[in-house]
Amino acid sequence: MTDRPAAQHRRPDGVDDGTVAATGKLSEALEIVERARGHLYSFHQLTGGADLALDIAVELFRAAGHAHIADRISAELIGRNVLAGRWTFQIIEEYDDGYYDLFRDIERAARDELLDGRRHIYEAEMKEARRTHGAPGHSATPQPAEDA
């Protein structure tokens, strides 16, 4: 067994540095979009949680004798669209079905065309350049009982 990266993490023959850099940057951009999408889901869950918490606030305002505030929250805020015509789940669906799906398709198509579909070639080459060959914890691929 040699201590080299797995085939799926090696640059295909004939691929130049510029292509690896460009596809690496495109993949990095997709990773940023993945994080943004996660924040969008956080926004969705936090907004939904706040809406549900309003039910308790309404009960507490009523119990404290402030029915007018409870009525306003019930009528104007609970269940309100966060954007015109949309609850947060609709924002997520529109994002996923439009921008996110297109972004993933373009990133995948570029890798398929230029790198035989291989992922993380830029990072794999960075790992090769930065690791200490032969040192514990620096192997190219997972080894039995390795400490990271």
DRENSE-121608 format. One record per atom (N, C-alpha, C): atom name; chain; y, x, z; residue in one letter. Coordinates in steps of 0.2 Angstrom, whole numbers, plus 5000, padded with zeros to 4 digits. Layout:
# residues N
- CA_A_Y_X_Z_A
...
# end
This chain:
# residues 148
- N_A_4994_5004_5000_M
- CA_A_5000_5000_5000_M
- C_A_5006_5004_5000_M
- N_A_5011_5003_4995_T
- CA_A_5017_5007_4995_T
- C_A_5022_5003_4999_T
- N_A_5027_5007_5001_D
- CA_A_5033_5004_5005_D
- C_A_5039_5002_5000_D
- N_A_5037_4997_4996_R
- CA_A_5043_4995_4991_R
- C_A_5043_4988_4991_R
- N_A_5049_4985_4989_P
- CA_A_5050_4978_4989_P
- C_A_5045_4974_4985_P
- N_A_5043_4968_4987_A
- CA_A_5039_4964_4984_A
- C_A_5042_4963_4977_A
- N_A_5037_4961_4972_A
- CA_A_5039_4960_4965_A
- C_A_5045_4955_4964_A
- N_A_5045_4950_4968_Q
- CA_A_5050_4945_4967_Q
- C_A_5057_4947_4969_Q
- N_A_5057_4953_4973_H
- CA_A_5063_4956_4975_H
- C_A_5065_4962_4971_H
- N_A_5062_4963_4966_R
- CA_A_5064_4969_4962_R
- C_A_5067_4967_4955_R
- N_A_5072_4971_4953_R
- CA_A_5076_4969_4947_R
- C_A_5071_4969_4941_R
- N_A_5071_4964_4937_P
- CA_A_5067_4964_4931_P
- C_A_5069_4970_4926_P
- N_A_5065_4972_4922_D
- CA_A_5067_4978_4917_D
- C_A_5072_4976_4913_D
- N_A_5077_4980_4912_G
- CA_A_5082_4979_4907_G
- C_A_5088_4976_4910_G
- N_A_5088_4974_4916_V
- CA_A_5094_4970_4919_V
- C_A_5099_4976_4922_V
- N_A_5105_4975_4920_D
- CA_A_5110_4980_4922_D
- C_A_5114_4978_4929_D
- N_A_5117_4983_4931_D
- CA_A_5121_4982_4938_D
- C_A_5125_4976_4938_D
- N_A_5129_4976_4932_G
- CA_A_5134_4970_4932_G
- C_A_5131_4963_4932_G
- N_A_5125_4963_4929_T
- CA_A_5122_4956_4929_T
- C_A_5119_4955_4936_T
- N_A_5116_4960_4940_V
- CA_A_5114_4959_4947_V
- C_A_5120_4957_4951_V
- N_A_5126_4961_4950_A
- CA_A_5132_4959_4954_A
- C_A_5134_4952_4953_A
- N_A_5134_4950_4947_A
- CA_A_5137_4944_4945_A
- C_A_5132_4938_4948_A
- N_A_5126_4939_4947_T
- CA_A_5121_4934_4950_T
- C_A_5121_4934_4957_T
- N_A_5122_4940_4960_G
- CA_A_5123_4940_4967_G
- C_A_5129_4937_4970_G
- N_A_5134_4937_4967_K
- CA_A_5140_4934_4969_K
- C_A_5140_4926_4968_K
- N_A_5137_4924_4963_L
- CA_A_5135_4917_4962_L
- C_A_5131_4914_4967_L
- N_A_5126_4918_4969_S
- CA_A_5121_4916_4974_S
- C_A_5125_4916_4981_S
- N_A_5129_4921_4982_E
- CA_A_5133_4921_4988_E
- C_A_5138_4914_4988_E
- N_A_5141_4913_4983_A
- CA_A_5145_4907_4982_A
- C_A_5141_4900_4984_A
- N_A_5135_4900_4982_L
- CA_A_5130_4894_4983_L
- C_A_5129_4894_4991_L
- N_A_5128_4900_4994_E
- CA_A_5127_4900_5001_E
- C_A_5133_4897_5005_E
- N_A_5139_4899_5002_I
- CA_A_5145_4896_5006_I
- C_A_5145_4889_5005_I
- N_A_5143_4886_4999_V
- CA_A_5143_4879_4998_V
- C_A_5138_4876_5002_V
- N_A_5132_4879_5003_E
- CA_A_5127_4877_5008_E
- C_A_5130_4876_5015_E
- N_A_5134_4881_5017_R
- CA_A_5137_4880_5024_R
- C_A_5142_4874_5024_R
- N_A_5146_4874_5018_A
- CA_A_5151_4868_5018_A
- C_A_5147_4862_5018_A
- N_A_5141_4861_5015_R
- CA_A_5137_4855_5015_R
- C_A_5135_4854_5022_R
- N_A_5133_4859_5026_G
- CA_A_5131_4858_5033_G
- C_A_5137_4855_5037_G
- N_A_5143_4858_5036_H
- CA_A_5149_4855_5039_H
- C_A_5150_4848_5037_H
- N_A_5149_4846_5031_L
- CA_A_5150_4839_5029_L
- C_A_5145_4835_5033_L
- N_A_5139_4837_5034_Y
- CA_A_5134_4833_5038_Y
- C_A_5136_4833_5045_Y
- N_A_5139_4838_5048_S
- CA_A_5142_4838_5055_S
- C_A_5148_4833_5055_S
- N_A_5152_4833_5050_F
- CA_A_5157_4828_5050_F
- C_A_5155_4821_5050_F
- N_A_5149_4820_5046_H
- CA_A_5146_4813_5045_H
- C_A_5144_4811_5052_H
- N_A_5140_4816_5056_Q
- CA_A_5137_4814_5062_Q
- C_A_5142_4813_5068_Q
- N_A_5147_4818_5068_L
- CA_A_5152_4817_5073_L
- C_A_5156_4811_5072_L
- N_A_5158_4809_5066_T
- CA_A_5162_4803_5065_T
- C_A_5158_4797_5066_T
- N_A_5152_4797_5065_G
- CA_A_5147_4791_5066_G
- C_A_5146_4791_5074_G
- N_A_5146_4796_5077_G
- CA_A_5145_4796_5085_G
- C_A_5152_4794_5088_G
- N_A_5157_4796_5085_A
- CA_A_5164_4793_5088_A
- C_A_5164_4786_5087_A
- N_A_5162_4783_5081_D
- CA_A_5162_4776_5080_D
- C_A_5158_4772_5085_D
- N_A_5152_4775_5086_L
- CA_A_5148_4772_5091_L
- C_A_5150_4772_5098_L
- N_A_5154_4778_5100_A
- CA_A_5157_4778_5106_A
- C_A_5162_4773_5107_A
- N_A_5166_4771_5102_L
- CA_A_5171_4766_5103_L
- C_A_5168_4760_5106_L
- N_A_5162_4758_5104_D
- CA_A_5159_4752_5107_D
- C_A_5160_4752_5115_D
- N_A_5158_4758_5118_I
- CA_A_5159_4759_5125_I
- C_A_5166_4758_5127_I
- N_A_5171_4761_5124_A
- CA_A_5178_4761_5125_A
- C_A_5180_4754_5125_A
- N_A_5178_4750_5120_V
- CA_A_5180_4743_5120_V
- C_A_5178_4739_5126_V
- N_A_5171_4740_5128_E
- CA_A_5169_4737_5134_E
- C_A_5173_4739_5140_E
- N_A_5174_4745_5141_L
- CA_A_5178_4748_5147_L
- C_A_5185_4745_5147_L
- N_A_5189_4745_5141_F
- CA_A_5195_4742_5140_F
- C_A_5195_4734_5142_F
- N_A_5190_4731_5140_R
- CA_A_5190_4724_5142_R
- C_A_5188_4723_5149_R
- N_A_5184_4727_5152_A
- CA_A_5182_4727_5159_A
- C_A_5189_4728_5163_A
- N_A_5193_4733_5161_A
- CA_A_5199_4735_5164_A
- C_A_5205_4730_5163_A
- N_A_5204_4725_5159_G
- CA_A_5209_4720_5158_G
- C_A_5214_4721_5153_G
- N_A_5211_4725_5148_H
- CA_A_5216_4727_5142_H
- C_A_5213_4725_5136_H
- N_A_5212_4718_5136_A
- CA_A_5208_4715_5130_A
- C_A_5212_4716_5123_A
- N_A_5219_4717_5124_H
- CA_A_5223_4718_5117_H
- C_A_5221_4725_5114_H
- N_A_5220_4730_5118_I
- CA_A_5218_4736_5116_I
- C_A_5211_4736_5113_I
- N_A_5207_4733_5117_A
- CA_A_5200_4732_5115_A
- C_A_5199_4728_5108_A
- N_A_5203_4723_5107_D
- CA_A_5203_4719_5101_D
- C_A_5206_4723_5095_D
- N_A_5211_4727_5097_R
- CA_A_5214_4731_5091_R
- C_A_5209_4737_5089_R
- N_A_5205_4740_5093_I
- CA_A_5200_4745_5092_I
- C_A_5195_4741_5088_I
- N_A_5192_4736_5090_S
- CA_A_5187_4732_5087_S
- C_A_5189_4730_5080_S
- N_A_5195_4727_5079_A
- CA_A_5197_4725_5072_A
- C_A_5199_4730_5068_A
- N_A_5203_4735_5070_E
- CA_A_5206_4740_5065_E
- C_A_5202_4747_5065_E
- N_A_5198_4749_5070_L
- CA_A_5195_4755_5070_L
- C_A_5188_4756_5069_L
- N_A_5184_4752_5073_I
- CA_A_5177_4752_5072_I
- C_A_5175_4749_5065_I
- N_A_5170_4754_5062_G
- CA_A_5168_4752_5056_G
- C_A_5173_4753_5050_G
- N_A_5178_4756_5051_R
- CA_A_5183_4758_5046_R
- C_A_5181_4763_5041_R
- N_A_5183_4762_5035_N
- CA_A_5181_4768_5030_N
- C_A_5185_4774_5032_N
- N_A_5182_4780_5031_V
- CA_A_5186_4786_5033_V
- C_A_5190_4788_5027_V
- N_A_5188_4786_5021_L
- CA_A_5192_4787_5015_L
- C_A_5191_4781_5011_L
- N_A_5196_4780_5007_A
- CA_A_5196_4773_5003_A
- C_A_5189_4771_5001_A
- N_A_5187_4765_5004_G
- CA_A_5180_4763_5001_G
- C_A_5174_4766_5003_G
- N_A_5175_4772_5008_R
- CA_A_5169_4776_5009_R
- C_A_5168_4777_5017_R
- N_A_5162_4776_5019_W
- CA_A_5160_4779_5025_W
- C_A_5158_4786_5024_W
- N_A_5156_4790_5029_T
- CA_A_5154_4797_5028_T
- C_A_5148_4798_5024_T
- N_A_5143_4793_5025_F
- CA_A_5137_4794_5021_F
- C_A_5138_4794_5013_F
- N_A_5143_4790_5011_Q
- CA_A_5145_4789_5004_Q
- C_A_5148_4795_5002_Q
- N_A_5152_4799_5006_I
- CA_A_5155_4805_5004_I
- C_A_5150_4810_5003_I
- N_A_5145_4810_5007_I
- CA_A_5140_4815_5007_I
- C_A_5136_4814_5000_I
- N_A_5134_4808_4999_E
- CA_A_5130_4806_4993_E
- C_A_5134_4808_4987_E
- N_A_5141_4807_4986_E
- CA_A_5145_4808_4981_E
- C_A_5145_4816_4980_E
- N_A_5146_4820_4985_Y
- CA_A_5146_4827_4985_Y
- C_A_5139_4830_4983_Y
- N_A_5134_4827_4986_D
- CA_A_5127_4829_4984_D
- C_A_5126_4828_4977_D
- N_A_5127_4822_4974_D
- CA_A_5125_4820_4967_D
- C_A_5130_4823_4962_D
- N_A_5136_4826_4964_G
- CA_A_5140_4828_4959_G
- C_A_5141_4836_4960_G
- N_A_5145_4838_4964_Y
- CA_A_5147_4845_4965_Y
- C_A_5141_4849_4967_Y
- N_A_5138_4847_4972_Y
- CA_A_5132_4851_4975_Y
- C_A_5126_4852_4970_Y
- N_A_5124_4847_4967_D
- CA_A_5119_4847_4962_D
- C_A_5120_4851_4956_D
- N_A_5126_4851_4954_L
- CA_A_5128_4855_4948_L
- C_A_5129_4862_4950_L
- N_A_5131_4864_4956_F
- CA_A_5132_4870_4958_F
- C_A_5125_4874_4958_F
- N_A_5120_4870_4961_R
- CA_A_5113_4872_4962_R
- C_A_5110_4873_4955_R
- N_A_5111_4869_4951_D
- CA_A_5108_4869_4944_D
- C_A_5111_4875_4940_D
- N_A_5117_4876_4941_I
- CA_A_5120_4882_4937_I
- C_A_5118_4889_4940_I
- N_A_5117_4889_4947_E
- CA_A_5115_4895_4950_E
- C_A_5108_4897_4948_E
- N_A_5104_4891_4948_R
- CA_A_5097_4892_4946_R
- C_A_5096_4894_4939_R
- N_A_5100_4891_4935_A
- CA_A_5099_4892_4927_A
- C_A_5101_4900_4926_A
- N_A_5106_4902_4929_A
- CA_A_5108_4909_4929_A
- C_A_5103_4914_4931_A
- N_A_5100_4912_4936_R
- CA_A_5094_4917_4939_R
- C_A_5088_4916_4934_R
- N_A_5087_4910_4932_D
- CA_A_5081_4909_4927_D
- C_A_5082_4913_4921_D
- N_A_5088_4913_4918_E
- CA_A_5090_4916_4912_E
- C_A_5090_4924_4912_E
- N_A_5093_4926_4918_L
- CA_A_5095_4933_4918_L
- C_A_5091_4937_4923_L
- N_A_5087_4934_4928_L
- CA_A_5083_4938_4932_L
- C_A_5076_4935_4933_L
- N_A_5074_4932_4928_D
- CA_A_5067_4929_4928_D
- C_A_5066_4924_4934_D
- N_A_5072_4921_4936_G
- CA_A_5071_4916_4942_G
- C_A_5071_4919_4949_G
- N_A_5072_4926_4949_R
- CA_A_5071_4929_4955_R
- C_A_5077_4928_4960_R
- N_A_5076_4928_4966_R
- CA_A_5082_4927_4971_R
- C_A_5083_4933_4975_R
- N_A_5090_4934_4977_H
- CA_A_5092_4939_4981_H
- C_A_5091_4946_4979_H
- N_A_5091_4947_4972_I
- CA_A_5090_4954_4970_I
- C_A_5096_4959_4973_I
- N_A_5102_4956_4973_Y
- CA_A_5107_4960_4975_Y
- C_A_5106_4962_4982_Y
- N_A_5104_4958_4986_E
- CA_A_5103_4959_4994_E
- C_A_5097_4964_4994_E
- N_A_5091_4962_4990_A
- CA_A_5085_4967_4991_A
- C_A_5087_4974_4989_A
- N_A_5091_4975_4984_E
- CA_A_5093_4982_4982_E
- C_A_5098_4985_4988_E
- N_A_5102_4981_4991_M
- CA_A_5106_4983_4997_M
- C_A_5101_4985_5002_M
- N_A_5096_4981_5004_K
- CA_A_5091_4983_5009_K
- C_A_5088_4990_5007_K
- N_A_5086_4990_5001_E
- CA_A_5083_4997_4999_E
- C_A_5087_5003_5000_E
- N_A_5094_5002_4999_A
- CA_A_5099_5007_4999_A
- C_A_5100_5009_5007_A
- N_A_5100_5004_5011_R
- CA_A_5102_5004_5018_R
- C_A_5096_5006_5023_R
- N_A_5090_5004_5021_R
- CA_A_5085_5005_5026_R
- C_A_5083_5013_5026_R
- N_A_5080_5015_5032_T
- CA_A_5077_5021_5033_T
- C_A_5070_5021_5031_T
- N_A_5068_5024_5025_H
- CA_A_5061_5023_5023_H
- C_A_5056_5027_5028_H
- N_A_5051_5023_5030_G
- CA_A_5046_5026_5034_G
- C_A_5047_5025_5041_G
- N_A_5053_5023_5043_A
- CA_A_5055_5022_5050_A
- C_A_5053_5015_5053_A
- N_A_5051_5015_5059_P
- CA_A_5048_5008_5062_P
- C_A_5054_5003_5061_P
- N_A_5052_4997_5059_G
- CA_A_5057_4992_5058_G
- C_A_5061_4992_5052_G
- N_A_5059_4996_5047_H
- CA_A_5063_4997_5041_H
- C_A_5059_4996_5035_H
- N_A_5053_4993_5036_S
- CA_A_5049_4992_5030_S
- C_A_5052_4988_5025_S
- N_A_5049_4988_5019_A
- CA_A_5052_4984_5013_A
- C_A_5049_4977_5014_A
- N_A_5043_4976_5016_T
- CA_A_5040_4970_5017_T
- C_A_5038_4969_5024_T
- N_A_5036_4963_5026_P
- CA_A_5033_4962_5033_P
- C_A_5027_4966_5033_P
- N_A_5026_4969_5039_Q
- CA_A_5021_4973_5041_Q
- C_A_5017_4970_5047_Q
- N_A_5011_4970_5048_P
- CA_A_5008_4968_5054_P
- C_A_5011_4971_5061_P
- N_A_5012_4967_5065_A
- CA_A_5015_4969_5072_A
- C_A_5021_4973_5071_A
- N_A_5026_4972_5066_E
- CA_A_5032_4975_5066_E
- C_A_5037_4972_5070_E
- N_A_5041_4976_5073_D
- CA_A_5047_4973_5077_D
- C_A_5053_4972_5073_D
- N_A_5053_4968_5069_A
- CA_A_5059_4966_5065_A
- C_A_5060_4972_5060_A
# end
